[in-house]
């Protein structure tokens, strides 16, 4: 959970705001681009569908008008008075019948000549008379003609107009034509004067009406009769050979509308219109062609989206920079304050939240600076007071011990030693209070130690010897007053005083890595490991103001020079002790 939370955390507000703006803009751009493309596609698709419906309506109207005209022609022919007379004659070979047939044939021919879309006009009477627009035509036998669909359909319709589907017509010998037949019964079936008039229509007009309609690259128009037979289809032979499929049953049951049908991998839209004769004029369009410029719309939408995205991202980056730049400037100033520059101030350029934050920052830095100055001043005063208090502790302690020794020697009558010790004591105090400074040259400290050792050597005669081996090059370096005396005093009292043999104290000094290292070594009784650890623990605790020995010296050094300086002790039982004092080199 933590790793997932860290995944969405960024190192800067600028990045967070920029990414937040960018994600929002990208999401909105994708949504708007998709909606724009979808709405454009739907609008173009709807327009294409509307246009297709209008075309199919026009084709349907044209075909309906054309059929109305053809029915009118059949009405004109069947209402011919000579035709009625010829139908009533029983002897079709009589001169009167022959004359009437000739007149009717002339009339039929005049009609056919006036209309190129009429293939033929034929009348077959119940009396066996057969009349057509053709002069001396070779007909099939009358019984064959009466057995054809157009004749039977007309007799079944009882005087109503019957329009057949497209078919191959064979009424003349050695002639086969692809036509649509309009047939109608004259009189009542089985009664004298009855017969059937047929007008065969060429498919050219219907073909031309359908072919001139362009529904994309692959779209087409076809026509069904009420029974589902094809009147026209541009790929009629493929349908008959079952190489192409049309959902005719679905289309027959459908009302006038646009219905989508999937054919294998193709998606088609069938636009259906039904005319007064029951014919269904059907327009087929492929959905992928409804939007002819679909790719162009997609490309335009994507380019517009990319352009909008670039502009929006640029604006978001600019705004995020404007919003976060004052914060980043404030952050850089805070880093300066972290480094100790409390003179830093922010220029307040606005009255908004950033401006208020800047003013608060300036007030805070000012207060921190005042508090830091106050704390430094208090610490300095405290340090000086502690140093003076520690140094003051040394004088009465040493003075008490020395005077005690002088009194003891005076009581013993050792006047020469009393004089020598008193003289050394005077020199000791004169060197320790020189100019009242806290820091003195190493040479002065060594002179002080020499006088101190003189006094102690008189007090503890035949107890120890000493030697001072300090590099003369560090004589002028500075050290705190009275830092070696407690170390030597500790070596005498705790190291040499307890043993029966004469001990030796060695004071050394050298320069090491830019520091001054002073060492006091004795060959006394030393300390056990437990005693050494207890002493080191006491030095680490820095029990201020307690005692005048090693702790006092260690605390003074650390207060003055820092925690990296002070005392280090090495001791081994019955072997001796070495106390190392380290301070920075100050000239």
VOGU-3710 file (C-alpha; in Angstrom, 3 decimals, decimal comma):
1> xxxxxxxxxx> 0,000/0,000/0,000  2,845/2,370/0,868  4,668/1,629/-2,392  1,455/2,284/-4,308  0,978/5,562/-2,458  4,584/6,574/-3,163  4,024/5,825/-6,841  1,614/8,778/-7,069  3,732/11,195/-5,013  5,953/13,685/-6,778
11> xxxxxxxxxx> 8,876/15,706/-5,514  7,504/19,114/-6,504  4,168/20,900/-6,534  4,943/22,088/-10,066  5,176/18,495/-11,281  2,044/17,481/-9,362  -0,022/20,374/-10,725  1,330/19,950/-14,251  0,615/16,211/-14,254  -2,839/16,744/-12,724
21> xxxxxxxxxx> -3,670/19,385/-15,346  -2,200/17,196/-18,084  -4,197/14,118/-17,055  -7,390/16,167/-16,890  -6,699/17,815/-20,234  -5,752/14,533/-21,914  -8,910/12,879/-20,580  -11,101/15,797/-21,664  -9,369/16,004/-25,055  -9,821/12,282/-25,709
31> xxxxxxxxxx> -13,461/12,492/-24,614  -14,178/15,588/-26,696  -12,322/14,221/-29,720  -14,158/10,916/-29,488  -17,531/12,636/-29,048  -16,770/15,046/-31,869  -15,828/12,192/-34,159  -18,830/10,125/-33,078  -21,274/13,016/-33,497  -19,769/13,941/-36,862
41> xxxxxxxxxx> -19,957/10,336/-37,997  -23,540/10,019/-36,775  -24,505/13,288/-38,473  -22,943/12,219/-41,753  -24,459/8,734/-41,405  -27,907/10,190/-40,723  -27,541/12,515/-43,680  -26,458/9,595/-45,843  -29,423/7,529/-44,650  -31,802/10,410/-45,311
51> xxxxxxxxxx> -30,311/10,897/-48,747  -30,635/7,154/-49,461  -34,262/7,165/-48,323  -34,981/10,122/-50,574  -33,387/8,326/-53,527  -35,384/5,153/-52,883  -38,554/7,216/-52,510  -37,830/8,813/-55,862  -37,154/5,456/-57,513  -40,324/4,020/-55,997
61> xxxxxxxxxx> -42,324/7,003/-57,218  -40,848/6,750/-60,709  -41,574/3,010/-60,939  -45,068/3,534/-59,583  -45,702/6,275/-62,140  -44,310/4,095/-64,876  -46,546/1,167/-63,944  -49,555/3,486/-63,703  -48,843/4,565/-67,261  -48,534/0,980/-68,431
71> xxxxxxxxxx> -51,783/0,048/-66,692  -53,411/3,018/-68,395  -52,188/1,718/-71,749  -53,595/-1,722/-70,966  -56,892/-0,069/-70,007  -56,872/1,789/-73,303  -56,265/-1,384/-75,249  -58,837/-3,455/-73,420  -61,481/-0,774/-73,834  -61,182/-0,922/-77,606
81> xxxxxxxxxx> -64,682/-1,538/-79,071  -63,358/-3,704/-81,891  -61,737/-5,952/-79,296  -65,066/-6,475/-77,584  -66,686/-7,331/-80,920  -63,944/-9,750/-81,909  -64,234/-11,486/-78,528  -67,917/-12,184/-79,102  -67,451/-13,786/-82,551  -67,618/-17,537/-82,511
91> xxxxxxxxxx> -66,106/-18,043/-85,960  -62,633/-16,594/-85,861  -62,075/-17,412/-89,528  -64,979/-15,356/-90,822  -64,194/-12,277/-92,927  -65,640/-10,076/-90,221  -63,393/-11,657/-87,581  -60,362/-11,363/-89,839  -61,109/-7,713/-90,554  -61,610/-6,920/-86,864
101> xxxxxxxxxx> -58,378/-8,712/-85,999  -56,494/-6,632/-88,548  -57,897/-3,415/-87,146  -57,076/-4,434/-83,600  -53,551/-5,478/-84,686  -53,028/-2,044/-86,275  -54,166/-0,383/-83,066  -51,795/-2,555/-80,992  -48,912/-1,730/-83,341  -49,558/1,976/-83,074
111> xxxxxxxxxx> -49,361/1,717/-79,302  -46,157/-0,353/-79,361  -44,491/1,989/-81,809  -45,287/4,937/-79,564  -43,603/3,260/-76,596  -40,213/1,626/-76,909  -40,568/0,072/-73,479  -43,472/-2,163/-74,600  -42,263/-5,462/-75,974  -45,599/-6,701/-77,233
121> xxxxxxxxxx> -49,383/-6,578/-76,771  -51,298/-9,813/-77,027  -54,947/-10,782/-76,719  -56,016/-14,393/-76,298  -59,763/-14,900/-76,435  -61,851/-17,717/-75,042  -63,044/-18,290/-78,623  -59,479/-19,164/-79,631  -58,800/-15,864/-81,347  -55,221/-14,594/-80,888
131> xxxxxxxxxx> -54,349/-10,988/-81,774  -51,018/-9,183/-81,286  -49,182/-6,096/-82,426  -47,185/-8,199/-84,814  -48,290/-8,861/-88,369  -48,246/-12,546/-89,304  -46,563/-13,579/-86,076  -45,904/-17,199/-85,302  -47,669/-17,950/-82,034  -47,388/-20,928/-79,821
141> xxxxxxxxxx> -50,551/-23,018/-79,742  -53,499/-21,345/-78,006  -53,692/-24,049/-75,358  -49,993/-23,406/-74,467  -50,695/-19,705/-74,181  -53,695/-20,342/-71,911  -51,509/-22,445/-69,682  -48,909/-19,732/-69,022  -48,777/-17,886/-65,681  -49,815/-14,502/-66,961
151> xxxxxxxxxx> -53,021/-15,961/-68,417  -53,906/-18,025/-65,389  -53,159/-15,166/-62,988  -55,439/-12,834/-64,930  -58,346/-15,308/-64,935  -57,878/-15,869/-61,213  -57,864/-12,097/-60,548  -61,345/-11,696/-62,040  -60,768/-8,546/-64,068  -58,125/-6,922/-61,844
161> xxxxxxxxxx> -54,785/-5,896/-63,228  -52,061/-8,484/-62,582  -48,403/-7,550/-62,811  -45,995/-10,452/-62,940  -42,444/-10,687/-61,768  -39,630/-10,532/-64,284  -39,538/-13,691/-66,321  -38,605/-15,130/-69,692  -41,586/-14,782/-71,977  -42,139/-17,399/-74,711
171> xxxxxxxxxx> -45,308/-16,652/-76,656  -43,774/-16,373/-80,106  -41,974/-19,198/-81,762  -38,175/-18,993/-81,383  -38,405/-15,834/-79,254  -37,491/-15,548/-75,575  -37,607/-12,173/-73,899  -36,993/-11,053/-70,318  -40,110/-9,031/-69,514  -42,643/-7,997/-66,920
181> xxxxxxxxxx> -46,198/-8,811/-67,939  -49,316/-6,764/-67,212  -52,388/-8,902/-67,799  -56,109/-8,386/-67,341  -59,204/-10,426/-68,044  -61,843/-9,166/-70,454  -65,361/-10,244/-69,505  -66,104/-13,121/-67,174  -64,147/-16,340/-67,326  -65,913/-19,123/-69,203
191> xxxxxxxxxx> -68,480/-16,751/-70,668  -68,765/-15,697/-74,326  -66,646/-12,606/-75,067  -64,072/-13,386/-72,416  -60,335/-13,313/-72,916  -57,049/-11,997/-71,476  -55,127/-8,951/-72,672  -51,404/-8,927/-71,903  -48,858/-6,121/-72,228  -45,209/-7,217/-71,961
201> xxxxxxxxxx> -42,867/-4,523/-70,706  -39,175/-4,414/-71,493  -37,008/-4,315/-68,365  -34,901/-1,511/-69,839  -36,874/1,274/-68,190  -36,877/-0,430/-64,789  -33,198/-1,326/-65,209  -32,315/2,248/-66,055  -34,353/3,640/-63,155  -32,499/1,360/-60,730
211> xxxxxxxxxx> -29,029/1,487/-62,253  -28,812/5,259/-62,278  -29,055/5,312/-58,498  -25,593/5,319/-56,902  -25,474/4,118/-53,294  -21,750/4,168/-52,666  -19,304/1,961/-54,504  -21,084/-1,291/-53,706  -24,677/-0,248/-52,978  -27,539/-1,161/-55,298
221> xxxxxxxxxx> -31,332/-1,206/-55,733  -33,550/-4,211/-56,330  -37,298/-4,852/-56,539  -39,482/-7,645/-55,144  -43,071/-8,461/-56,013  -45,591/-9,258/-53,235  -44,780/-12,964/-53,423  -41,050/-12,383/-52,984  -40,057/-13,003/-56,588  -37,444/-10,720/-58,069
231> xxxxxxxxxx> -38,582/-8,017/-60,441  -35,074/-6,607/-60,772  -31,706/-7,254/-59,211  -28,319/-6,221/-60,638  -26,931/-9,639/-59,680  -29,992/-11,708/-60,392  -28,120/-14,619/-61,942  -25,887/-14,913/-58,848  -28,974/-15,127/-56,685  -30,526/-17,819/-58,846
241> xxxxxxxxxx> -27,284/-19,785/-58,747  -27,118/-19,287/-54,933  -23,780/-17,485/-55,118  -25,353/-14,451/-53,468  -27,853/-14,183/-50,667  -30,557/-11,667/-49,837  -32,777/-11,908/-46,736  -35,963/-11,870/-48,846  -38,226/-13,358/-46,163  -37,144/-10,713/-43,646
251> xxxxxxxxxx> -37,579/-7,962/-46,207  -41,093/-9,130/-47,183  -42,206/-9,053/-43,554  -40,650/-5,645/-42,901  -42,558/-2,410/-43,124  -41,257/0,646/-44,932  -38,155/1,495/-42,929  -34,375/1,107/-42,798  -33,194/-2,141/-41,220  -29,603/-3,282/-40,623
261> xxxxxxxxxx> -28,691/-6,834/-41,652  -25,301/-8,514/-41,305  -24,165/-10,608/-44,269  -20,998/-12,491/-43,326  -18,453/-9,734/-42,650  -20,530/-7,048/-44,360  -23,004/-4,835/-42,566  -25,798/-3,597/-44,799  -28,707/-1,236/-44,357  -31,843/-2,087/-46,351
271> xxxxxxxxxx> -34,106/0,886/-47,089  -37,585/-0,425/-47,996  -40,438/1,339/-49,832  -43,660/-0,362/-51,016  -45,721/1,007/-53,934  -49,435/0,613/-54,642  -48,844/-2,497/-56,714  -47,211/-4,305/-53,774  -43,736/-4,085/-55,208  -40,980/-3,440/-52,665
281> xxxxxxxxxx> -38,264/-1,130/-53,915  -35,229/-1,856/-51,739  -32,001/0,146/-51,546  -28,928/-1,612/-50,184  -26,118/0,481/-48,655  -22,977/-0,722/-46,902  -22,465/0,906/-43,521  -18,761/1,400/-44,103  -19,643/3,432/-47,197  -22,348/5,571/-45,625
291> xxxxxxxxxx> -19,621/7,878/-44,414  -17,566/8,233/-47,558  -15,074/10,538/-45,878  -14,943/8,576/-42,632  -11,150/8,460/-42,661  -11,012/12,177/-43,368  -13,367/12,888/-40,455  -11,278/10,654/-38,188  -8,038/12,323/-39,281  -9,513/15,806/-38,876
301> xxxxxxxxxx> -10,873/14,955/-35,426  -7,537/13,486/-34,309  -5,545/16,449/-35,653  -7,935/18,900/-34,012  -7,665/16,930/-30,770  -3,858/16,924/-30,931  -3,782/20,660/-31,639  -6,152/21,333/-28,767  -4,091/19,034/-26,533  -0,845/20,855/-27,372
311> xxxxxxxxxx> -2,402/24,259/-26,730  -4,075/23,097/-23,519  -0,906/21,408/-22,222  1,125/24,530/-22,992  -1,378/26,646/-21,088  -1,414/24,158/-18,178  2,393/24,128/-17,969  2,451/27,932/-18,069  -0,240/28,202/-15,388  1,401/25,578/-13,169
321> xxxxxxxxxx> 4,698/27,479/-13,523  2,988/30,767/-12,616  1,318/29,127/-9,621  4,344/27,259/-8,306  7,173/29,666/-9,160  6,602/31,816/-6,016  6,560/28,630/-3,922  9,798/27,396/-5,532  11,368/30,802/-4,925  10,250/30,594/-1,294
331> xxxxxxxxxx> 11,704/27,079/-1,098  15,111/28,246/-2,364  15,140/31,011/0,244  14,251/28,477/2,943  17,302/26,433/1,933  19,430/29,527/2,476  17,918/29,874/5,922  18,712/26,189/6,576  22,351/27,024/5,884  22,243/29,799/8,507
341> xxxxxxxxxx> 21,549/32,881/6,363  18,953/34,651/8,513  19,268/37,883/6,526  17,203/36,334/3,733  13,896/38,040/2,942  11,130/37,297/0,415  9,810/40,047/-1,827  6,035/40,175/-1,334  4,564/40,716/-4,808  0,904/39,763/-4,282
351> xxxxxxxxxx> -1,888/39,771/-1,719  -3,001/36,177/-2,293  -2,171/33,124/-0,172  1,417/33,080/-1,501  1,846/36,725/-0,524  0,500/36,015/2,972  2,833/33,027/3,250  5,785/35,216/2,183  4,979/37,848/4,808  4,658/35,139/7,469
361> xxxxxxxxxx> 7,981/33,683/6,333  9,709/37,085/6,679  8,239/37,587/10,164  9,278/34,071/11,194  12,861/34,522/9,948  13,105/37,866/11,761  11,922/36,306/15,019  14,219/33,311/14,590  17,157/35,632/13,976  16,354/37,613/17,130
371> xxxxxxxxxx> 15,952/34,426/19,154  19,197/32,970/17,783  21,058/36,121/18,692  19,550/36,061/22,154  20,385/32,379/22,621  23,971/32,871/21,389  24,426/35,766/23,725  23,051/33,778/26,653  25,200/30,762/25,785  28,314/32,895/25,505
381> xxxxxxxxxx> 27,637/34,483/28,877  26,947/31,056/30,363  30,157/29,631/28,881  32,248/32,480/30,185  30,652/32,169/33,624  31,277/28,412/33,699  34,904/28,823/32,613  35,507/31,431/35,260  33,796/29,310/37,876  35,897/26,237/36,966
391> xxxxxxxxxx> 39,099/28,213/36,891  38,241/29,790/40,212  37,831/26,323/41,730  41,469/25,454/40,958  43,102/28,310/42,857  41,723/27,684/46,365  42,130/23,924/45,999  45,776/24,158/44,964  46,439/26,973/47,401  45,024/24,910/50,244
401> xxxxxxxxxx> 47,225/21,911/49,425  50,381/24,021/48,969  49,926/26,072/52,128  49,216/22,866/54,004  52,584/21,540/52,807  54,391/24,789/53,745  52,877/24,648/57,233  53,939/21,048/57,590  57,545/21,831/56,470  57,687/24,872/58,766
411> xxxxxxxxxx> 56,657/22,706/61,667  59,419/20,307/60,706  61,941/23,157/60,638  62,709/22,846/56,961  63,084/26,529/56,341  65,066/26,206/53,089  62,307/24,077/51,578  59,729/26,552/52,886  61,498/29,406/51,096  61,891/27,441/47,894
421> xxxxxxxxxx> 58,261/26,338/47,899  56,981/29,803/48,752  59,060/31,302/45,920  57,752/28,693/43,484  54,202/29,372/44,679  54,606/33,071/44,016  55,903/32,432/40,506  53,093/29,953/39,978  50,389/32,470/40,766  52,097/35,234/38,842
431> xxxxxxxxxx> 52,148/33,113/35,662  48,592/31,818/36,149  47,020/35,284/36,388  49,066/36,943/33,607  46,846/39,528/31,898  43,768/37,665/33,117  43,317/35,956/29,722  41,677/32,557/29,328  44,180/31,497/26,638  47,908/31,535/27,267
441> xxxxxxxxxx> 50,909/30,334/25,225  52,018/26,737/25,775  55,332/28,116/27,076  53,513/29,952/29,879  51,562/26,801/30,758  54,839/24,817/30,825  56,426/27,427/33,144  53,395/27,119/35,395  53,777/23,316/35,385  57,491/23,636/36,192
451> xxxxxxxxxx> 56,723/25,737/39,278  53,935/23,356/40,254  56,200/20,302/39,927  58,868/22,091/41,987  56,344/22,565/44,780  55,041/19,005/44,533  58,558/17,552/44,343  59,381/19,244/47,622  56,143/17,965/49,179  56,644/14,406/47,946
461> xxxxxxxxxx> 60,432/14,094/48,166  61,816/10,833/46,886  58,380/9,929/45,466  58,775/10,837/41,788  60,908/12,470/39,149  59,644/14,277/36,055  60,724/15,380/32,606  59,199/17,898/30,156  59,633/16,957/26,476  57,617/19,435/24,446
471> xxxxxxxxxx> 58,299/20,396/20,823  59,556/24,027/20,958  57,647/24,812/17,734  54,351/24,790/19,645  55,474/27,089/22,441  53,671/30,047/20,902  50,424/28,110/20,330  47,588/28,967/22,669  46,039/26,731/25,321  43,616/27,201/28,211
481> xxxxxxxxxx> 45,125/28,126/31,554  45,734/25,472/34,140  44,807/22,421/32,060  48,004/20,431/32,717  48,183/21,047/36,467  45,109/18,873/37,313  46,469/16,076/35,098  49,835/16,097/36,897  48,115/16,377/40,249  45,976/13,339/39,356
491> xxxxxxxxxx> 49,147/11,404/38,318  50,818/12,225/41,656  47,882/11,577/43,989  46,360/8,526/42,265  49,322/7,033/40,440  52,637/7,606/42,226  51,687/8,382/45,796  50,341/4,859/46,365  53,459/2,982/45,279  56,670/2,316/47,308
501> xxxxxxxxxx> 59,159/2,928/44,486  60,080/6,256/42,950  57,850/7,003/39,976  58,314/9,222/36,937  56,070/11,721/35,184  56,634/12,634/31,546  55,028/15,709/29,961  55,158/15,703/26,130  53,725/17,988/23,464  53,522/17,946/19,673
511> xxxxxxxxxx> 51,576/19,148/16,621  49,320/16,519/15,055  46,945/17,044/12,047  46,474/20,725/12,795  45,893/20,099/16,533  48,057/20,463/19,622  48,438/17,205/21,581  49,752/17,360/25,174  50,276/14,151/27,169  50,932/13,428/30,849
521> xxxxxxxxxx> 52,293/9,909/31,409  53,090/8,257/34,719  54,375/4,791/35,593  52,251/4,507/38,708  49,709/1,958/39,876  47,377/2,529/36,921  43,697/1,564/36,846  41,721/-1,598/36,343  39,425/-1,921/33,348  36,385/-1,270/35,541
531> xxxxxxxxxx> 37,923/1,871/37,067  38,893/3,162/33,605  35,354/2,602/32,223  33,818/4,378/35,231  36,140/7,370/34,730  35,416/7,552/31,002  31,698/7,374/31,709  32,047/10,251/34,145  33,874/12,316/31,512  31,133/11,607/28,924
541> xxxxxxxxxx> 28,362/12,694/31,287  29,948/16,125/31,721  28,799/16,691/35,279  29,335/20,413/35,188  30,578/22,258/38,228  31,470/19,108/40,157  35,108/18,517/41,190  38,336/20,136/40,092  40,113/17,194/38,482  39,927/15,541/35,087
551> xxxxxxxxxx> 36,201/16,250/34,666  36,827/19,944/35,228  39,572/20,102/32,594  37,573/18,037/30,084  34,472/20,225/30,498  36,479/23,455/30,116  38,099/22,245/26,884  34,795/21,129/25,373  32,995/24,292/26,370  35,654/26,410/24,759
561> xxxxxxxxxx> 36,728/24,409/21,697  33,816/22,025/21,034  32,820/18,401/21,558  35,544/17,009/19,256  38,258/18,084/21,717  39,034/17,109/25,315  40,755/14,309/27,228  41,482/10,714/26,326  42,766/8,238/28,951  44,761/5,038/28,531
571> xxxxxxxxxx> 45,616/3,056/31,654  46,718/-0,422/32,639  46,836/-1,783/36,164  50,367/-1,762/37,677  51,720/-0,262/34,438  50,721/3,362/34,570  48,404/5,909/32,985  48,580/8,260/29,998  46,196/11,232/29,733  46,083/12,869/26,280
581> xxxxxxx> 44,829/16,433/25,923  43,823/17,570/22,414  43,025/21,163/21,447  43,028/23,027/18,130  46,181/24,887/17,209  45,712/28,606/17,836  48,578/31,035/17,345
//
